[in-house]
Amino acid sequence: MKTSQLAKGCLLIDCRGFDEKTINLFLAPGPDPYRETEEFLLDCEMRADELPRHLRRALLEFQLYSNSEGILLLRGLPVDPGLDHTRTPALAQRSEEKTTFVSERCLAMIGSRLGHLVSYIQEKNGDLFQNLVPTPDSEEVQSSEGSRTRLQFHRETVFHPHSPEFLLLFCLRPDHDRVAETTYASIRHVLPLLGERERELLFEPLYRTGIDYSFGNRQALINGPILPVLYGRREDPFWNYDEDLMVGLTPEASLALEALRKGIHAVYQGIKLETGDLLCIDNRRTVHGRTAFSPRYDGFDRWIQRSFVVRDLGLSAGDRHPGERIIRTAFATEGEAQAALNGGQVCLRRS
C-alpha cells in the first residue's frame, strides 16, 4: 500500500496492494446492512480494527487534523464480485441486482475510523448507503440525480442542525465517457484570497441558506436558517456555504459572498473517480460539486454510493429513534416556510 500526495496535499492511499488477509476483511460475508443494520455496523467496526496500521493512522490523522485540501482518496478498494455485469439502478434506490455488500462494507469500515454513519429520513428513504445515479427527470436539477448541468459547490446539508462532518463517496462505476469530475475547494486555500473586511462580514450571521431540493424544497425558497459563512478559529475556520441556495442579507454581505464564490472558482480542483475509489471529504472545511456528464440510461451509467459520518452521535439523539442511525429532523412545508420567512423565523420543526 502506497501513500502519495495528489492535487496540492490531497492524500492518496493506493489500496491495490492489499494482501489476501486484508482483502478478505472486505469480501468475507457478514450481516445484511439493510436488514441487520446495527449488527452490520458493529461487525464492520471490528473488521476495521484489523486494517493495516498505516491506513488506520492516515484515517485517524484525517479525522483529527484534515489536510490542506480536506480530501482523502482511497484508490483501488475491493468491489463486489460480478459488478461488471450488475446494472446501475434506474432510480436512486437500492439495487435489486446487487446481492453482495462489499461496497457497503468499504463505506462502513472506513467510516467507522472517522466517526459514526448516519442518514437523514428525507434522503433516499433514510438509507445509510445511498445510490447516486443520473435520472432522466432530474438532468438539470441541482441534486445528486442531476447530470447535464454542473452541480454547484456546497457543504453537504449546510442548512441542517446535524450536518455530517464527513462525506464518503464510493465509486462503483464511472460515467461512460470518463468526463465527470468530483470538484472540491478547501477554505484553507480560499481564505487568503479574501480581504480583511470580507472575512469580518463572513464571520457574521448575515447569510440565509435554503433547504435542499431533496429535503422538499420545490420553489427555490431561501427558507433555511440565518448563519455565518465562516466560524471557528479566525485563522483556520470552518465554513457554511451553498453556491445555489445562500444569499447575503445586506448589500455588503452579498459582496463578501460573491468574493468567496470567486475565490472558490479560482482554487478548486477535480478528481475523476474510478471503480473502487473511496473519496472522503471533510464537510467542515471543503465544499464539493460535480462537473456535467451525459448519461445513456443503458443500465451502465455512473454509479456512486454515498454515506454520511458524524463524530458525535449524541448530538442528534433527540432527532433519532433509540437504537437507529436515521436523523428525523422535520422541516417546514412550503406554506409554513413562506410564512416563517415573512416573519423572519427559521423554517425548522422538530419531529
NORDAUR-V536068 format. One line per field, one symbol per residue. psi: psi as a letter, one per 30 degrees, with the letter a starting at -180 (. if undefined). A space follows every 50 residues. Layout:
psi = ???
This chain:
psi = kkklkkihfjkkjjgfgkleeeefeefklalkfffheeeeeeeeeeeffg lkeeeeeeeeeeeefbaffgkkjjkhlllkkgefgkkkkflilkkffjgl heeeeeeeeeefffbkkllkffjhggkfjkkjlkkefgegkilffleglk jlklkkhffkfhlkfkkkjkjekllefhfkkjllkkfffeeffkleeeee effligkkllklefgfjfghkigalklleklbkefilllkkjeegklkfl eeeeeeeeeeeeeefffllkkjklkfkjkkkjfffkllakllljlfhgfh lkjkkklkklfjfffgefglkkglgkkgkkllleeeeeeeefgglkikkk .
